Amino acid sequence: MIEALRVVAKTFRDLWDEMFNLVLMNLVTLVLIVLIVPGPPAWLALHAVAHRIANDYAIRWEHYFSAFRQHFAKAWLYALASGTAIALIVLNFWWYGAAFGGQFWVQWVRGAWLAAALFWVVINFYIVPLYIEQTEKRWRIALRNALVVAGANPLFTLTLLAVGGLLMGVSLVFTPLFVFLGLSLWVLLSTEAVVNRVNAWRRRMGLVVDEETPSAEA
C-alpha cells in the first residue's frame, strides 16, 4: 500500500514537472487515436515518453516520434490481439445472458467473464510499460512479466487501479481534463508502477540501476 501511494505521489510530481509537454503529447495522441490507423503506435509512443519521465530523464518530441516509427507494426499487433480479447469477453458476457437468461448457472458464467475482464484490465495496466522497459521487445515476454508483477503485488496493483479508475472517472466527468491530460495521467501512472517494481526487484537482487540505459527486461 505504501509503495502504491509513493507511485501516485511521484506520478503527480512528474506530471507537474512535465505538464507542458504532456498536455501537448496528450492532445496529439488523442487526435491520432481518433484517426484509428496511427492510434496504437501513438499510444505506445506516449508510454515510451512516460518511461523516460519515470526514470527522471528529459523528454523531447523526437523521443515520441522515434518510438512511434520504431514500434508501429508491433503496436498494431498488440492492438489487434487486445481488441480480439475484449470483443470475446463482451460477446460472451452478453450472449450467455441473452441465450440462457433463465438458467441459474448463467450468473456464475457471467461472473467468470467479469473476472476475465478485470484480469485483462490488470494485464493492460502493466503490459505496454513492461514492453517499453524490456531490452527484448516481445509481447510474449511482456505478457509473462505482467502476470508476474500482478501476481506478486496484488494489493499494490489493486490500489493503483482504484486510484487510476477514480482519476479517469473524474477526468471523463470534467471532459477538458481528459482531453488535456487524461491519457498522459493513466500512462504515467502505469509506467511509474512498472519502474517502481522493476527497481524494487533490482534492489532485492543486489543489482545497480544503470542510469545511462534504463531499459532492461523486467
N, C-alpha and C positions, 0 to 999 in steps of 0.2 A: 504493500500500500504506500509506504513512504517513498519508495523508488518511483512509483507511478506518479505521485504528486510532484516529485522532483522533475520528472519528464514534462509534466504540464507546465511547471514554472519556467523551465528552460525554453519550452516551446513559445511561451508568451514573450520572454526576453528576446529570443532570436527573431520572433515576428516583429517586435517593436524596432529592433536594430536594422532589419532589412525591409521595413514597411514599404518604402517607395518602390523597390524592385519587385517585391512580391505582389503588390497591388497590380502593377503593370503586367507581370507574368500571369497572374490570375485571370486578368481580362483577356490576354492573348490566348491562354489555354481554353477558356470558356468559349471563345469565338471558334477556335479550331475544333472543339468537341461538337459544337453545333453544326459545323461543316462536315462532320462524320469522318471522312477519309483521313484527315490529319489528326483526328481526335486521340486515338490510342498512343501514337508516338508523342503527342503533346503532353498527355498525362504522364508518360514515363519521363519526359524531359523535365517536368516540374519536380518529379521525385529526384532526379539527378541533381538539380539545383538545391533542393532541400537537404540532400545528403552532404553537400559542401557546407551548407549553413550549420547543420547539426555537428559537423566536425570543426566548426569555427574557422572556416575558410571564406574568403571573399567570393562573391558571385558576380558574373557578368553575363550579358546576353549570349556571348559566344559559347558559354557552358550549356545554356538551354538549347541552342540550335545545333550544337555539336551532338548532344545526346539525341535530339530529335532525328537527325540524319542517321546516326550510327545504329539506332535501335528500331528503326521504322518497321522492318519486317517482323522482328521478334515481338514488338509491341502489339502488332495486329494478330500474331499467332496466339498470344495470351488473351487478347480481347475476344477472339472467336471462341476459344475454349471456355473462358469465363461466361460469355454470353450464352453458350450452349448449356452450361451447368445451371445458370439462373433460369433459363427457359424450362428446363426439365423439372426443376424444383417447383416453379409456379404452376406449370401444366399439371403435374401430378397432384399437387395440393388441391387444385380446382377440380380435377377430374374425379378423384375419389369422392369428393363431396357431392358432385353432380350426379355421378353414376350410382353410388351406394349410400346416399344420404340417410337412408332409414336403418342402416345396419349399425349395431352397437360398436363394432370394431373399427369403424371408419375414423372415429376421433383419435384413436391410437395411431393409425396410419398417418393421418394428417399432422398429428403431433410429431411424428418421426420426421416428416418433411419440413416442419417448422424448425426442428433441431438441425436438420441439414442446412436450412437457410442460415441459421445462426453460425453454424460451423463455417459456411462459405464466407460470411461477413468477417469472421476472425481470420481466415486464411488470406482474404484480400486486404486486410489491415496490414499484414506483415509481408506478403509475398513480393510486391514490387520494390519496397525498400530493401529487402534482402537480395533481390536480383541486382539492384544497383550496388549493394555492399560487396557482393561476391567478386572475386577475381575472375572466376569462370562463369560467364553469363549464360546460365542454362536454367530454364524454368523448372525442370525436374528437381534440380538441387535446391532452388528457391522454395519449391513446394515442400520438400522434405524438411528444410530448415524452418519454414513457417510452422509446420506441425510440431517440431521440437521446441521452438520458442513458446508457442501457445501452450503446449502440454506441460512444460517445465515452469511456466509462470501464469497460472490460471487467474489468480487474484489481480496481478499486475495487468493482465490483458483485459479482464472484465472491467476494472476500474477505468482504464483508458478508453475502452469502447463506450462506457457510460458517459464519461466526460465528453468524448468526441461526438456521441449522439446528441447530447444536450446542446453542445455548441452548434452543431449542424441544424438542429431544430430552431434555435434562436436565430441563426443566420437566414434560414428559409422564411421565418416569420417577418424578419426585417430584411426584405429582399436586397436592398443595396449592399448590405453587409455580405451577403452571399456572393453577389456579383463582383465585389471588390476583393474579398478575402476568403470566401468560403472554401474553395478548393485548396488554396495555399495553406489554410489552417489545418485542414484534415491531413493533407500530405505531410506537412511539417510535423504534426503530432505523431503520425505513424513512423516517420523516419527517425525522429528523436527517440522513440521507443526502441527501435531496432538498434540504433547506435548505442543506446544505454545498455541493452542486453549483451551486445557483442563486446563492448568494453568491459562489462562485468565478467564475462566468460574469459576474456584475455587476462584479467587480473587474477582470477582463480587459477588459471593455468600458468601464472607467473610470466606471462608474455608482456612485452613492452609495446604499446601502441605506436606505430610508425607514423609520425606527424607529417611526413612527406608524401606517403602513399596510403591514404586511409582505406582504400578498397582492399578487402580480404574476404575470403569465404567464411561465412558465419559458421 
